Amino acid sequence: MIDFKEIDQNGEEWELFCRDFLEYLGYYIESTVDRGPDGKKDLIVSEHLKGNLGNYKFKWLVSCKHFANRANSNSVKESDEPNILERVESFNCDGYIGFYSTVASSGLNTRLTQLKENEKIKDFRIFDYKLIENYLIRIGYSDLLMRYFPISYKQIKPLHLVTNKYIPLECKTCGIDILEEMYNNQYHANFVQIFSYANDNKTEHIHDVYWACKGRCDDIINYNLPKGKYTNWQDIGDIIIPTKYIEWILATINYIKSGRNTYEEEAFKKEKAFIVAVSQKVVREMTQEEKDRIGTLKEYGL
Ligand SMILES: [Zn+2]
């Protein structure tokens, strides 16, 4: 999903990305230290952990390796990480973090496991490309993704916060987050209105709205509709396409104004909540200036 080759093999960008990434995760950046003749740098970061005797500071030595651009055999091997113990000890660190745009070889993993089992280091963590990617596509990391991987950012279409916390869009039947699931399949769920015809047969009165995965999840609800109730549905994968999103909202407004659609109070509230949740997939990332100026959406009449 994310093309790590977007970051140049030479230069310090991978180290800068690593520093920013760990800061987002809540680590405190202590310092940057020279590693030796290769001109590369290690990072020292810390975090506060909870122990039996209260909080204590845990210091990590972070080794950044960016091998994604290497043609073959690009895992980080033991020979790529010499003197791990000496490096950890010389900066009074407790543990070791490998921050890799590829993976750690099994040899390196074994070496680190041994160091831990022999209590030479207290702990180690490997951030490999898959783990880093898992974080970057989550909510809250989109500006990091945009800054360091602009091409991947465009393809991934990450979620953006519009309120102060992420609003999941849960399938009415199985409960999975439809917005998250869209990374696997954009067209897997529908937005559905349940309505009945008024006496004039022109007005649709909307009793309820819901969102559910296509197929079994939606069928269960549909098969159990009371007599005289019908459904309108829209593919959520289409609704998140910006033009369609605007078109769909305008159509909804027009139906209300013309009197073609009337709503139960609760259904109307749920439809607005749906618009807010889905907008997280449609809108762009705000700049800090814009956030300061407007803040996040606090009140949307739910
Ligand atoms: Zn479902």
Residues whose N, C-alpha, C, O or C-beta is under 5 A from the ligand:
A	BS01	ZN	C171 T173 C174 G175 A212 C213 C217
